[in-house]
């Protein structure tokens, strides 16, 4: 890498930026992190913290499986405030048609080394007594987990600082490119590489990125230990919440280590305000209560909304910007940024050091979408 005041400047102190900074520092690079706000804000603070293997595509599966492995390897080092728990995921099937999808996912996962178990209706009722009766069954993926994203980002930043990374908060970045970062106060910083890890706001600093903001709502309850035991997701989530064009709600409920229940999820395009919207929140809660009627009796203490950075093919952008090899992108993770943050950091550092990656990098390179027409 060429000489400059920094080897790498990471713009964005969310969980993806934190992972990139830590991994680059571990490889011996001089790293600085800039953020206009706080550690673990933005999309990180808006996420559920589900560590999950997904199989919308082979590339998505590879990235989520790799990163889940990294999280599970790290779990013994995580402090209590990260609230990491390997609770497992149950993909809930409402009917026999969805049980066909359960069997497909089971075959796909187990043939690729992911532990998974098909559960029937009676077994599902034992695993999760507060689900409504009459559901067909589900797929249990026991090695999935949950954590509290802002504290996970802070943990990674603290580790990065121990590796010599400089952290500067309250620093709004106005422009990046060609190894330079211009702050809103007019000051400039030079670096061999600038990593744009600003999530849903990445196109503001790197124009032309095919990343769109997708709004999501969450609701959290008071403490009801044991009410939910696993991360529960309806199989319809695969059709609705991961649609690239329509607004949707889906049953997606998470047990917190505190005993609280985190209720999702919604996805909206075109929303500009991060304010909570009563209508879509009500639809989301109605959907959740359809699967778990007892949720209606729980006391909700907070609702919030945020933006997730979505790409046309539902894969993040990880690598050099097509028009500027000194700018690297680590954004576009949509609802999987918490899961895939550690793998993203590894893939960015691998590219910067010329190291062999544990998974092929090609599907995530930003150049792939620069060469294709828009799908949105």
Short mmCIF file of the C-alpha atoms (twelve columns), coordinates in Angstrom:
data_MODEL
# 
_entry.id   MODEL 
# 
loop_
_atom_site.group_PDB 
_atom_site.id 
_atom_site.type_symbol 
_atom_site.label_atom_id 
_atom_site.label_alt_id 
_atom_site.label_comp_id 
_atom_site.label_asym_id 
_atom_site.label_seq_id 
_atom_site.Cartn_x 
_atom_site.Cartn_y 
_atom_site.Cartn_z 
_atom_site.pdbx_PDB_model_num 
ATOM 1   C CA . UNK A 1   0.000   0.000   0.000   1 
ATOM 2   C CA . UNK A 2   1.249   3.491   -0.779  1 
ATOM 3   C CA . UNK A 3   2.464   5.806   1.946   1 
ATOM 4   C CA . UNK A 4   -0.066  8.296   3.330   1 
ATOM 5   C CA . UNK A 5   -1.271  9.604   6.671   1 
ATOM 6   C CA . UNK A 6   -3.499  6.525   6.964   1 
ATOM 7   C CA . UNK A 7   -3.618  3.135   5.325   1 
ATOM 8   C CA . UNK A 8   -7.392  2.882   5.698   1 
ATOM 9   C CA . UNK A 9   -10.099 5.341   6.694   1 
ATOM 10  C CA . UNK A 10  -13.417 3.663   7.464   1 
ATOM 11  C CA . UNK A 11  -16.417 5.966   7.186   1 
ATOM 12  C CA . UNK A 12  -19.179 4.594   9.397   1 
ATOM 13  C CA . UNK A 13  -19.014 3.192   12.939  1 
ATOM 14  C CA . UNK A 14  -21.907 0.775   12.608  1 
ATOM 15  C CA . UNK A 15  -21.313 -2.923  13.037  1 
ATOM 16  C CA . UNK A 16  -20.035 -3.381  9.458   1 
ATOM 17  C CA . UNK A 17  -17.607 -0.470  9.691   1 
ATOM 18  C CA . UNK A 18  -16.434 -1.695  13.095  1 
ATOM 19  C CA . UNK A 19  -15.760 -5.172  11.713  1 
ATOM 20  C CA . UNK A 20  -13.851 -3.746  8.740   1 
ATOM 21  C CA . UNK A 21  -11.716 -1.527  10.978  1 
ATOM 22  C CA . UNK A 22  -10.892 -4.357  13.369  1 
ATOM 23  C CA . UNK A 23  -9.929  -6.822  10.654  1 
ATOM 24  C CA . UNK A 24  -7.776  -4.292  8.767   1 
ATOM 25  C CA . UNK A 25  -5.967  -3.375  11.986  1 
ATOM 26  C CA . UNK A 26  -5.338  -7.043  12.720  1 
ATOM 27  C CA . UNK A 27  -3.561  -7.248  9.363   1 
ATOM 28  C CA . UNK A 28  -1.191  -4.467  10.380  1 
ATOM 29  C CA . UNK A 29  -2.850  -1.494  8.712   1 
ATOM 30  C CA . UNK A 30  -3.088  1.995   10.206  1 
ATOM 31  C CA . UNK A 31  -6.822  2.590   10.490  1 
ATOM 32  C CA . UNK A 32  -9.061  5.520   11.407  1 
ATOM 33  C CA . UNK A 33  -12.855 5.355   11.804  1 
ATOM 34  C CA . UNK A 34  -15.063 8.396   11.259  1 
ATOM 35  C CA . UNK A 35  -18.759 8.722   12.064  1 
ATOM 36  C CA . UNK A 36  -21.056 11.713  12.200  1 
ATOM 37  C CA . UNK A 37  -22.994 10.228  15.120  1 
ATOM 38  C CA . UNK A 38  -22.381 7.406   17.614  1 
ATOM 39  C CA . UNK A 39  -21.003 3.876   17.532  1 
ATOM 40  C CA . UNK A 40  -23.638 1.383   16.473  1 
ATOM 41  C CA . UNK A 41  -26.205 3.910   15.281  1 
ATOM 42  C CA . UNK A 42  -28.031 3.987   11.949  1 
ATOM 43  C CA . UNK A 43  -28.954 0.638   10.458  1 
ATOM 44  C CA . UNK A 44  -27.173 -1.196  13.285  1 
ATOM 45  C CA . UNK A 45  -29.472 0.298   15.903  1 
ATOM 46  C CA . UNK A 46  -32.501 -0.466  13.730  1 
ATOM 47  C CA . UNK A 47  -31.733 -4.192  13.394  1 
ATOM 48  C CA . UNK A 48  -33.021 -7.220  15.297  1 
ATOM 49  C CA . UNK A 49  -29.624 -8.822  15.855  1 
ATOM 50  C CA . UNK A 50  -30.477 -12.186 14.330  1 
ATOM 51  C CA . UNK A 51  -27.390 -14.291 13.488  1 
ATOM 52  C CA . UNK A 52  -28.870 -16.506 10.800  1 
ATOM 53  C CA . UNK A 53  -27.984 -18.646 7.803   1 
ATOM 54  C CA . UNK A 54  -30.071 -17.694 4.758   1 
ATOM 55  C CA . UNK A 55  -30.406 -19.396 1.393   1 
ATOM 56  C CA . UNK A 56  -32.069 -16.990 -1.025  1 
ATOM 57  C CA . UNK A 57  -29.052 -17.642 -3.262  1 
ATOM 58  C CA . UNK A 58  -25.813 -19.678 -3.064  1 
ATOM 59  C CA . UNK A 59  -23.839 -16.465 -2.485  1 
ATOM 60  C CA . UNK A 60  -26.129 -15.366 0.337   1 
ATOM 61  C CA . UNK A 61  -25.831 -18.806 1.910   1 
ATOM 62  C CA . UNK A 62  -22.023 -18.755 1.678   1 
ATOM 63  C CA . UNK A 63  -21.731 -15.312 3.258   1 
ATOM 64  C CA . UNK A 64  -24.206 -15.925 6.087   1 
ATOM 65  C CA . UNK A 65  -22.834 -19.388 6.879   1 
ATOM 66  C CA . UNK A 66  -19.262 -18.055 6.987   1 
ATOM 67  C CA . UNK A 67  -20.185 -15.117 9.185   1 
ATOM 68  C CA . UNK A 68  -22.339 -17.165 11.553  1 
ATOM 69  C CA . UNK A 69  -19.325 -19.425 12.044  1 
ATOM 70  C CA . UNK A 70  -17.211 -16.362 12.921  1 
ATOM 71  C CA . UNK A 71  -19.795 -15.143 15.450  1 
ATOM 72  C CA . UNK A 72  -20.015 -18.555 17.084  1 
ATOM 73  C CA . UNK A 73  -16.215 -18.693 17.333  1 
ATOM 74  C CA . UNK A 74  -16.265 -15.266 19.006  1 
ATOM 75  C CA . UNK A 75  -19.102 -15.929 21.449  1 
ATOM 76  C CA . UNK A 76  -16.938 -16.829 24.462  1 
ATOM 77  C CA . UNK A 77  -15.189 -13.458 24.188  1 
ATOM 78  C CA . UNK A 78  -18.388 -11.395 24.014  1 
ATOM 79  C CA . UNK A 79  -19.233 -9.423  27.168  1 
ATOM 80  C CA . UNK A 80  -22.605 -9.836  28.874  1 
ATOM 81  C CA . UNK A 81  -23.980 -6.582  27.461  1 
ATOM 82  C CA . UNK A 82  -23.814 -7.988  23.913  1 
ATOM 83  C CA . UNK A 83  -26.499 -10.457 25.059  1 
ATOM 84  C CA . UNK A 84  -25.340 -13.155 22.670  1 
ATOM 85  C CA . UNK A 85  -27.418 -16.301 22.883  1 
ATOM 86  C CA . UNK A 86  -27.462 -19.279 20.557  1 
ATOM 87  C CA . UNK A 87  -31.241 -19.545 20.697  1 
ATOM 88  C CA . UNK A 88  -31.685 -21.180 17.301  1 
ATOM 89  C CA . UNK A 89  -34.167 -20.271 14.594  1 
ATOM 90  C CA . UNK A 90  -37.444 -22.002 13.843  1 
ATOM 91  C CA . UNK A 91  -38.797 -21.365 10.364  1 
ATOM 92  C CA . UNK A 92  -42.516 -21.829 10.991  1 
ATOM 93  C CA . UNK A 93  -44.674 -23.580 8.377   1 
ATOM 94  C CA . UNK A 94  -48.371 -22.722 8.427   1 
ATOM 95  C CA . UNK A 95  -49.527 -25.478 6.065   1 
ATOM 96  C CA . UNK A 96  -48.413 -28.438 3.989   1 
ATOM 97  C CA . UNK A 97  -47.264 -26.236 1.107   1 
ATOM 98  C CA . UNK A 98  -44.862 -24.489 3.467   1 
ATOM 99  C CA . UNK A 99  -43.752 -27.856 4.865   1 
ATOM 100 C CA . UNK A 100 -42.526 -28.617 1.341   1 
ATOM 101 C CA . UNK A 101 -40.322 -25.552 1.685   1 
ATOM 102 C CA . UNK A 102 -39.181 -26.841 5.086   1 
ATOM 103 C CA . UNK A 103 -38.091 -30.110 3.481   1 
ATOM 104 C CA . UNK A 104 -36.288 -28.244 0.688   1 
ATOM 105 C CA . UNK A 105 -34.440 -25.991 3.156   1 
ATOM 106 C CA . UNK A 106 -33.559 -28.984 5.317   1 
ATOM 107 C CA . UNK A 107 -32.013 -30.794 2.377   1 
ATOM 108 C CA . UNK A 108 -30.139 -27.694 1.225   1 
ATOM 109 C CA . UNK A 109 -28.780 -26.866 4.677   1 
ATOM 110 C CA . UNK A 110 -27.782 -30.338 5.813   1 
ATOM 111 C CA . UNK A 111 -26.095 -31.196 2.510   1 
ATOM 112 C CA . UNK A 112 -23.890 -28.119 3.052   1 
ATOM 113 C CA . UNK A 113 -22.941 -28.747 6.647   1 
ATOM 114 C CA . UNK A 114 -25.578 -26.700 8.463   1 
ATOM 115 C CA . UNK A 115 -27.260 -28.469 11.362  1 
ATOM 116 C CA . UNK A 116 -31.061 -28.446 10.863  1 
ATOM 117 C CA . UNK A 117 -34.005 -30.527 12.028  1 
ATOM 118 C CA . UNK A 118 -37.555 -30.884 10.701  1 
ATOM 119 C CA . UNK A 119 -40.185 -30.633 13.460  1 
ATOM 120 C CA . UNK A 120 -43.824 -31.666 13.093  1 
ATOM 121 C CA . UNK A 121 -46.876 -29.890 14.477  1 
ATOM 122 C CA . UNK A 122 -46.800 -31.606 17.869  1 
ATOM 123 C CA . UNK A 123 -43.056 -31.060 18.298  1 
ATOM 124 C CA . UNK A 124 -43.453 -27.393 17.362  1 
ATOM 125 C CA . UNK A 125 -46.084 -26.958 20.070  1 
ATOM 126 C CA . UNK A 126 -43.685 -28.399 22.652  1 
ATOM 127 C CA . UNK A 127 -40.782 -26.205 21.518  1 
ATOM 128 C CA . UNK A 128 -42.912 -23.041 21.442  1 
ATOM 129 C CA . UNK A 129 -46.100 -23.420 23.507  1 
ATOM 130 C CA . UNK A 130 -47.314 -19.883 22.773  1 
ATOM 131 C CA . UNK A 131 -47.581 -20.457 19.033  1 
ATOM 132 C CA . UNK A 132 -51.165 -21.004 17.901  1 
ATOM 133 C CA . UNK A 133 -52.281 -24.569 17.407  1 
ATOM 134 C CA . UNK A 134 -52.751 -26.000 13.938  1 
ATOM 135 C CA . UNK A 135 -49.438 -24.941 12.440  1 
ATOM 136 C CA . UNK A 136 -47.939 -27.649 10.247  1 
ATOM 137 C CA . UNK A 137 -44.420 -27.691 11.723  1 
ATOM 138 C CA . UNK A 138 -41.138 -26.031 10.964  1 
ATOM 139 C CA . UNK A 139 -37.393 -26.186 10.491  1 
ATOM 140 C CA . UNK A 140 -35.193 -25.830 13.571  1 
ATOM 141 C CA . UNK A 141 -31.707 -24.414 12.914  1 
ATOM 142 C CA . UNK A 142 -30.154 -24.708 16.378  1 
ATOM 143 C CA . UNK A 143 -26.839 -22.936 15.771  1 
ATOM 144 C CA . UNK A 144 -28.373 -19.584 14.810  1 
ATOM 145 C CA . UNK A 145 -28.239 -16.894 17.477  1 
ATOM 146 C CA . UNK A 146 -29.288 -13.450 18.628  1 
ATOM 147 C CA . UNK A 147 -27.388 -10.477 20.044  1 
ATOM 148 C CA . UNK A 148 -27.833 -6.790  20.853  1 
ATOM 149 C CA . UNK A 149 -26.382 -4.949  17.820  1 
ATOM 150 C CA . UNK A 150 -25.278 -1.579  19.270  1 
ATOM 151 C CA . UNK A 151 -23.282 -3.263  22.037  1 
ATOM 152 C CA . UNK A 152 -21.837 -5.772  19.564  1 
ATOM 153 C CA . UNK A 153 -20.611 -2.847  17.432  1 
ATOM 154 C CA . UNK A 154 -19.115 -1.188  20.533  1 
ATOM 155 C CA . UNK A 155 -17.322 -4.430  21.409  1 
ATOM 156 C CA . UNK A 156 -15.747 -4.605  17.946  1 
ATOM 157 C CA . UNK A 157 -14.742 -0.940  18.148  1 
ATOM 158 C CA . UNK A 158 -13.110 -1.482  21.552  1 
ATOM 159 C CA . UNK A 159 -11.136 -4.382  20.117  1 
ATOM 160 C CA . UNK A 160 -10.166 -2.209  17.160  1 
ATOM 161 C CA . UNK A 161 -8.961  0.541   19.507  1 
ATOM 162 C CA . UNK A 162 -6.817  -2.032  21.287  1 
ATOM 163 C CA . UNK A 163 -5.235  -2.729  17.890  1 
ATOM 164 C CA . UNK A 164 -4.398  0.974   17.485  1 
ATOM 165 C CA . UNK A 165 -7.452  2.129   15.505  1 
ATOM 166 C CA . UNK A 166 -8.321  5.810   15.981  1 
ATOM 167 C CA . UNK A 167 -12.048 6.545   16.427  1 
ATOM 168 C CA . UNK A 168 -13.456 10.013  15.705  1 
ATOM 169 C CA . UNK A 169 -17.157 10.554  16.365  1 
ATOM 170 C CA . UNK A 170 -19.165 13.653  15.529  1 
ATOM 171 C CA . UNK A 171 -17.235 13.947  12.260  1 
ATOM 172 C CA . UNK A 172 -19.597 14.412  9.339   1 
ATOM 173 C CA . UNK A 173 -18.040 13.395  6.025   1 
ATOM 174 C CA . UNK A 174 -18.975 15.513  3.039   1 
ATOM 175 C CA . UNK A 175 -17.104 13.756  0.237   1 
ATOM 176 C CA . UNK A 176 -14.823 10.793  -0.393  1 
ATOM 177 C CA . UNK A 177 -12.839 9.657   -3.411  1 
ATOM 178 C CA . UNK A 178 -9.382  9.005   -4.809  1 
ATOM 179 C CA . UNK A 179 -7.944  8.388   -1.364  1 
ATOM 180 C CA . UNK A 180 -9.258  11.581  0.186   1 
ATOM 181 C CA . UNK A 181 -11.931 12.305  2.778   1 
ATOM 182 C CA . UNK A 182 -13.384 15.796  3.047   1 
ATOM 183 C CA . UNK A 183 -15.120 16.608  6.315   1 
ATOM 184 C CA . UNK A 184 -18.045 19.015  6.544   1 
ATOM 185 C CA . UNK A 185 -15.776 21.534  8.323   1 
ATOM 186 C CA . UNK A 186 -13.532 21.641  5.242   1 
ATOM 187 C CA . UNK A 187 -10.663 19.572  6.593   1 
ATOM 188 C CA . UNK A 188 -9.270  16.740  4.483   1 
ATOM 189 C CA . UNK A 189 -7.755  13.376  5.386   1 
ATOM 190 C CA . UNK A 190 -5.709  11.285  2.978   1 
ATOM 191 C CA . UNK A 191 -5.518  7.505   2.951   1 
ATOM 192 C CA . UNK A 192 -4.449  4.715   0.675   1 
ATOM 193 C CA . UNK A 193 -8.009  3.346   0.855   1 
ATOM 194 C CA . UNK A 194 -11.307 4.769   2.070   1 
ATOM 195 C CA . UNK A 195 -13.996 2.261   3.063   1 
ATOM 196 C CA . UNK A 196 -17.570 3.488   2.650   1 
ATOM 197 C CA . UNK A 197 -19.454 1.615   5.378   1 
ATOM 198 C CA . UNK A 198 -22.327 4.058   5.789   1 
ATOM 199 C CA . UNK A 199 -25.122 1.587   5.073   1 
ATOM 200 C CA . UNK A 200 -28.296 3.149   3.728   1 
ATOM 201 C CA . UNK A 201 -26.456 6.452   3.200   1 
ATOM 202 C CA . UNK A 202 -23.605 4.978   1.137   1 
ATOM 203 C CA . UNK A 203 -24.841 6.410   -2.218  1 
ATOM 204 C CA . UNK A 204 -24.568 9.930   -0.802  1 
ATOM 205 C CA . UNK A 205 -20.788 9.497   -0.597  1 
ATOM 206 C CA . UNK A 206 -20.374 7.173   -3.596  1 
ATOM 207 C CA . UNK A 207 -22.938 8.257   -6.205  1 
ATOM 208 C CA . UNK A 208 -24.263 5.563   -8.499  1 
ATOM 209 C CA . UNK A 209 -24.382 2.728   -5.975  1 
ATOM 210 C CA . UNK A 210 -27.501 0.634   -6.437  1 
ATOM 211 C CA . UNK A 211 -28.520 0.816   -2.800  1 
ATOM 212 C CA . UNK A 212 -32.004 1.871   -1.745  1 
ATOM 213 C CA . UNK A 213 -33.261 2.648   1.735   1 
ATOM 214 C CA . UNK A 214 -35.838 0.201   3.004   1 
ATOM 215 C CA . UNK A 215 -37.670 1.220   6.150   1 
ATOM 216 C CA . UNK A 216 -38.395 -1.268  8.905   1 
ATOM 217 C CA . UNK A 217 -40.292 -1.165  12.214  1 
ATOM 218 C CA . UNK A 218 -39.693 -3.069  15.446  1 
ATOM 219 C CA . UNK A 219 -41.558 -3.271  18.758  1 
ATOM 220 C CA . UNK A 220 -40.142 -4.513  22.067  1 
ATOM 221 C CA . UNK A 221 -42.125 -5.674  25.092  1 
ATOM 222 C CA . UNK A 222 -41.609 -5.672  28.811  1 
ATOM 223 C CA . UNK A 223 -39.910 -8.729  30.338  1 
ATOM 224 C CA . UNK A 224 -41.683 -12.074 29.955  1 
ATOM 225 C CA . UNK A 225 -39.012 -14.752 30.397  1 
ATOM 226 C CA . UNK A 226 -39.706 -17.931 28.445  1 
ATOM 227 C CA . UNK A 227 -42.613 -16.580 26.424  1 
ATOM 228 C CA . UNK A 228 -40.528 -17.090 23.272  1 
ATOM 229 C CA . UNK A 229 -37.638 -19.567 23.273  1 
ATOM 230 C CA . UNK A 230 -36.289 -19.432 19.701  1 
ATOM 231 C CA . UNK A 231 -36.087 -16.840 16.963  1 
ATOM 232 C CA . UNK A 232 -39.370 -17.508 15.136  1 
ATOM 233 C CA . UNK A 233 -39.820 -16.586 11.491  1 
ATOM 234 C CA . UNK A 234 -42.719 -17.448 9.231   1 
ATOM 235 C CA . UNK A 235 -41.749 -19.128 5.981   1 
ATOM 236 C CA . UNK A 236 -43.866 -16.523 4.211   1 
ATOM 237 C CA . UNK A 237 -41.110 -14.085 5.232   1 
ATOM 238 C CA . UNK A 238 -39.050 -15.444 2.367   1 
ATOM 239 C CA . UNK A 239 -41.728 -14.343 -0.082  1 
ATOM 240 C CA . UNK A 240 -42.804 -11.062 1.515   1 
ATOM 241 C CA . UNK A 241 -40.081 -9.416  3.594   1 
ATOM 242 C CA . UNK A 242 -37.385 -10.214 1.021   1 
ATOM 243 C CA . UNK A 243 -39.380 -8.989  -1.963  1 
ATOM 244 C CA . UNK A 244 -37.363 -6.346  -3.792  1 
ATOM 245 C CA . UNK A 245 -40.325 -4.241  -4.849  1 
ATOM 246 C CA . UNK A 246 -43.313 -4.317  -2.464  1 
ATOM 247 C CA . UNK A 247 -44.019 -3.209  1.088   1 
ATOM 248 C CA . UNK A 248 -44.680 -6.056  3.497   1 
ATOM 249 C CA . UNK A 249 -45.035 -7.306  7.043   1 
ATOM 250 C CA . UNK A 250 -44.103 -10.751 8.324   1 
ATOM 251 C CA . UNK A 251 -44.052 -12.705 11.592  1 
ATOM 252 C CA . UNK A 252 -40.532 -12.433 12.976  1 
ATOM 253 C CA . UNK A 253 -40.213 -12.631 16.766  1 
ATOM 254 C CA . UNK A 254 -37.042 -12.785 18.837  1 
ATOM 255 C CA . UNK A 255 -36.389 -13.741 22.467  1 
ATOM 256 C CA . UNK A 256 -34.058 -11.336 24.230  1 
ATOM 257 C CA . UNK A 257 -31.724 -12.479 26.981  1 
ATOM 258 C CA . UNK A 258 -33.446 -9.876  29.188  1 
ATOM 259 C CA . UNK A 259 -36.741 -11.784 28.871  1 
ATOM 260 C CA . UNK A 260 -38.138 -9.169  26.514  1 
ATOM 261 C CA . UNK A 261 -39.740 -10.075 23.201  1 
ATOM 262 C CA . UNK A 262 -38.653 -8.223  20.054  1 
ATOM 263 C CA . UNK A 263 -41.401 -8.165  17.422  1 
ATOM 264 C CA . UNK A 264 -40.921 -7.573  13.707  1 
ATOM 265 C CA . UNK A 265 -40.925 -7.114  10.917  1 
ATOM 266 C CA . UNK A 266 -41.868 -4.654  8.220   1 
ATOM 267 C CA . UNK A 267 -40.243 -3.543  4.968   1 
ATOM 268 C CA . UNK A 268 -41.106 -0.366  3.061   1 
ATOM 269 C CA . UNK A 269 -39.601 1.343   0.034   1 
ATOM 270 C CA . UNK A 270 -40.081 5.033   -0.629  1 
ATOM 271 C CA . UNK A 271 -40.435 6.115   3.013   1 
ATOM 272 C CA . UNK A 272 -38.238 9.101   3.804   1 
ATOM 273 C CA . UNK A 273 -39.022 9.651   7.485   1 
ATOM 274 C CA . UNK A 274 -37.725 7.415   10.253  1 
ATOM 275 C CA . UNK A 275 -40.803 8.195   12.344  1 
ATOM 276 C CA . UNK A 276 -42.867 5.250   13.566  1 
ATOM 277 C CA . UNK A 277 -45.971 4.767   11.409  1 
ATOM 278 C CA . UNK A 278 -49.009 3.579   13.336  1 
ATOM 279 C CA . UNK A 279 -50.703 1.870   10.390  1 
ATOM 280 C CA . UNK A 280 -47.843 -0.410  9.357   1 
ATOM 281 C CA . UNK A 281 -46.913 -1.080  12.999  1 
ATOM 282 C CA . UNK A 282 -50.484 -2.228  13.625  1 
ATOM 283 C CA . UNK A 283 -50.329 -4.545  10.593  1 
ATOM 284 C CA . UNK A 284 -47.035 -5.963  11.814  1 
ATOM 285 C CA . UNK A 285 -48.435 -6.653  15.284  1 
ATOM 286 C CA . UNK A 286 -51.591 -8.207  13.833  1 
ATOM 287 C CA . UNK A 287 -49.439 -10.548 11.785  1 
ATOM 288 C CA . UNK A 288 -47.420 -11.497 14.853  1 
ATOM 289 C CA . UNK A 289 -50.580 -12.116 16.890  1 
ATOM 290 C CA . UNK A 290 -51.930 -14.368 14.134  1 
ATOM 291 C CA . UNK A 291 -49.053 -16.733 14.886  1 
ATOM 292 C CA . UNK A 292 -48.779 -15.999 18.623  1 
ATOM 293 C CA . UNK A 293 -52.157 -14.814 19.958  1 
ATOM 294 C CA . UNK A 294 -50.750 -14.316 23.458  1 
ATOM 295 C CA . UNK A 295 -48.625 -11.409 22.240  1 
ATOM 296 C CA . UNK A 296 -51.765 -9.281  22.459  1 
ATOM 297 C CA . UNK A 297 -51.627 -9.624  26.259  1 
ATOM 298 C CA . UNK A 298 -48.008 -8.430  26.557  1 
ATOM 299 C CA . UNK A 299 -47.071 -4.853  27.359  1 
ATOM 300 C CA . UNK A 300 -45.059 -3.095  24.651  1 
ATOM 301 C CA . UNK A 301 -42.624 -0.498  25.969  1 
ATOM 302 C CA . UNK A 302 -41.091 0.933   22.777  1 
ATOM 303 C CA . UNK A 303 -41.430 1.004   19.011  1 
ATOM 304 C CA . UNK A 304 -38.883 2.357   16.546  1 
ATOM 305 C CA . UNK A 305 -38.071 2.467   12.860  1 
ATOM 306 C CA . UNK A 306 -34.937 2.707   10.774  1 
ATOM 307 C CA . UNK A 307 -33.520 2.198   7.311   1 
ATOM 308 C CA . UNK A 308 -31.833 -0.856  5.866   1 
ATOM 309 C CA . UNK A 309 -29.655 -0.642  2.734   1 
ATOM 310 C CA . UNK A 310 -31.092 -2.903  0.010   1 
ATOM 311 C CA . UNK A 311 -29.554 -3.926  -3.316  1 
ATOM 312 C CA . UNK A 312 -31.373 -5.335  -6.373  1 
ATOM 313 C CA . UNK A 313 -29.985 -8.869  -5.976  1 
ATOM 314 C CA . UNK A 314 -30.152 -8.898  -2.146  1 
ATOM 315 C CA . UNK A 315 -26.374 -9.229  -1.846  1 
ATOM 316 C CA . UNK A 316 -24.112 -6.602  -0.259  1 
ATOM 317 C CA . UNK A 317 -21.452 -4.619  -2.082  1 
ATOM 318 C CA . UNK A 318 -18.035 -5.619  -0.725  1 
ATOM 319 C CA . UNK A 319 -14.967 -4.401  -2.596  1 
ATOM 320 C CA . UNK A 320 -13.592 -1.575  -4.740  1 
ATOM 321 C CA . UNK A 321 -15.898 0.953   -6.358  1 
ATOM 322 C CA . UNK A 322 -15.894 0.405   -10.152 1 
ATOM 323 C CA . UNK A 323 -14.713 3.937   -10.956 1 
ATOM 324 C CA . UNK A 324 -12.367 4.431   -8.010  1 
ATOM 325 C CA . UNK A 325 -10.050 1.628   -6.833  1 
ATOM 326 C CA . UNK A 326 -9.073  3.681   -3.757  1 
ATOM 327 C CA . UNK A 327 -12.664 3.590   -2.500  1 
ATOM 328 C CA . UNK A 328 -13.976 0.326   -1.116  1 
ATOM 329 C CA . UNK A 329 -17.658 -0.304  -0.442  1 
ATOM 330 C CA . UNK A 330 -18.944 -2.308  2.528   1 
ATOM 331 C CA . UNK A 331 -22.673 -1.637  2.357   1 
ATOM 332 C CA . UNK A 332 -25.973 -2.915  0.996   1 
ATOM 333 C CA . UNK A 333 -26.526 -5.703  3.529   1 
ATOM 334 C CA . UNK A 334 -30.248 -4.925  4.011   1 
ATOM 335 C CA . UNK A 335 -31.555 -7.044  6.911   1 
ATOM 336 C CA . UNK A 336 -28.418 -9.186  7.189   1 
ATOM 337 C CA . UNK A 337 -25.784 -6.641  8.166   1 
ATOM 338 C CA . UNK A 338 -25.556 -7.863  11.754  1 
ATOM 339 C CA . UNK A 339 -25.067 -11.462 10.641  1 
ATOM 340 C CA . UNK A 340 -22.621 -10.724 7.836   1 
ATOM 341 C CA . UNK A 341 -20.551 -7.960  9.438   1 
ATOM 342 C CA . UNK A 342 -17.671 -10.197 10.523  1 
ATOM 343 C CA . UNK A 343 -17.410 -11.898 7.127   1 
ATOM 344 C CA . UNK A 344 -17.552 -8.497  5.424   1 
ATOM 345 C CA . UNK A 345 -14.602 -7.295  7.486   1 
ATOM 346 C CA . UNK A 346 -12.642 -10.394 6.536   1 
ATOM 347 C CA . UNK A 347 -13.413 -10.022 2.817   1 
ATOM 348 C CA . UNK A 348 -12.441 -6.342  2.786   1 
ATOM 349 C CA . UNK A 349 -9.131  -7.071  4.554   1 
ATOM 350 C CA . UNK A 350 -8.464  -10.059 2.295   1 
ATOM 351 C CA . UNK A 351 -8.769  -7.870  -0.781  1 
ATOM 352 C CA . UNK A 352 -6.581  -5.129  0.649   1 
ATOM 353 C CA . UNK A 353 -3.819  -7.566  1.596   1 
ATOM 354 C CA . UNK A 354 -4.124  -9.945  -1.351  1 
ATOM 355 C CA . UNK A 355 -4.980  -12.853 0.941   1 
ATOM 356 C CA . UNK A 356 -7.044  -15.809 -0.205  1 
ATOM 357 C CA . UNK A 357 -10.638 -15.534 1.010   1 
ATOM 358 C CA . UNK A 358 -12.506 -18.366 2.701   1 
ATOM 359 C CA . UNK A 359 -15.389 -17.880 0.240   1 
ATOM 360 C CA . UNK A 360 -15.368 -16.548 -3.350  1 
ATOM 361 C CA . UNK A 361 -15.520 -12.735 -3.379  1 
ATOM 362 C CA . UNK A 362 -16.914 -12.355 -6.907  1 
ATOM 363 C CA . UNK A 363 -20.648 -12.371 -6.077  1 
ATOM 364 C CA . UNK A 364 -20.269 -9.377  -3.750  1 
ATOM 365 C CA . UNK A 365 -18.011 -7.106  -5.803  1 
ATOM 366 C CA . UNK A 366 -19.602 -3.730  -6.587  1 
ATOM 367 C CA . UNK A 367 -18.534 -4.139  -10.232 1 
ATOM 368 C CA . UNK A 368 -21.197 -6.827  -10.708 1 
ATOM 369 C CA . UNK A 369 -24.057 -4.320  -10.557 1 
ATOM 370 C CA . UNK A 370 -22.171 -1.682  -12.522 1 
ATOM 371 C CA . UNK A 371 -22.177 -4.111  -15.445 1 
ATOM 372 C CA . UNK A 372 -25.878 -4.967  -15.221 1 
ATOM 373 C CA . UNK A 373 -29.111 -3.034  -15.810 1 
ATOM 374 C CA . UNK A 374 -31.076 -2.056  -12.729 1 
ATOM 375 C CA . UNK A 375 -33.467 -4.679  -11.375 1 
ATOM 376 C CA . UNK A 376 -35.430 -2.222  -9.241  1 
# 
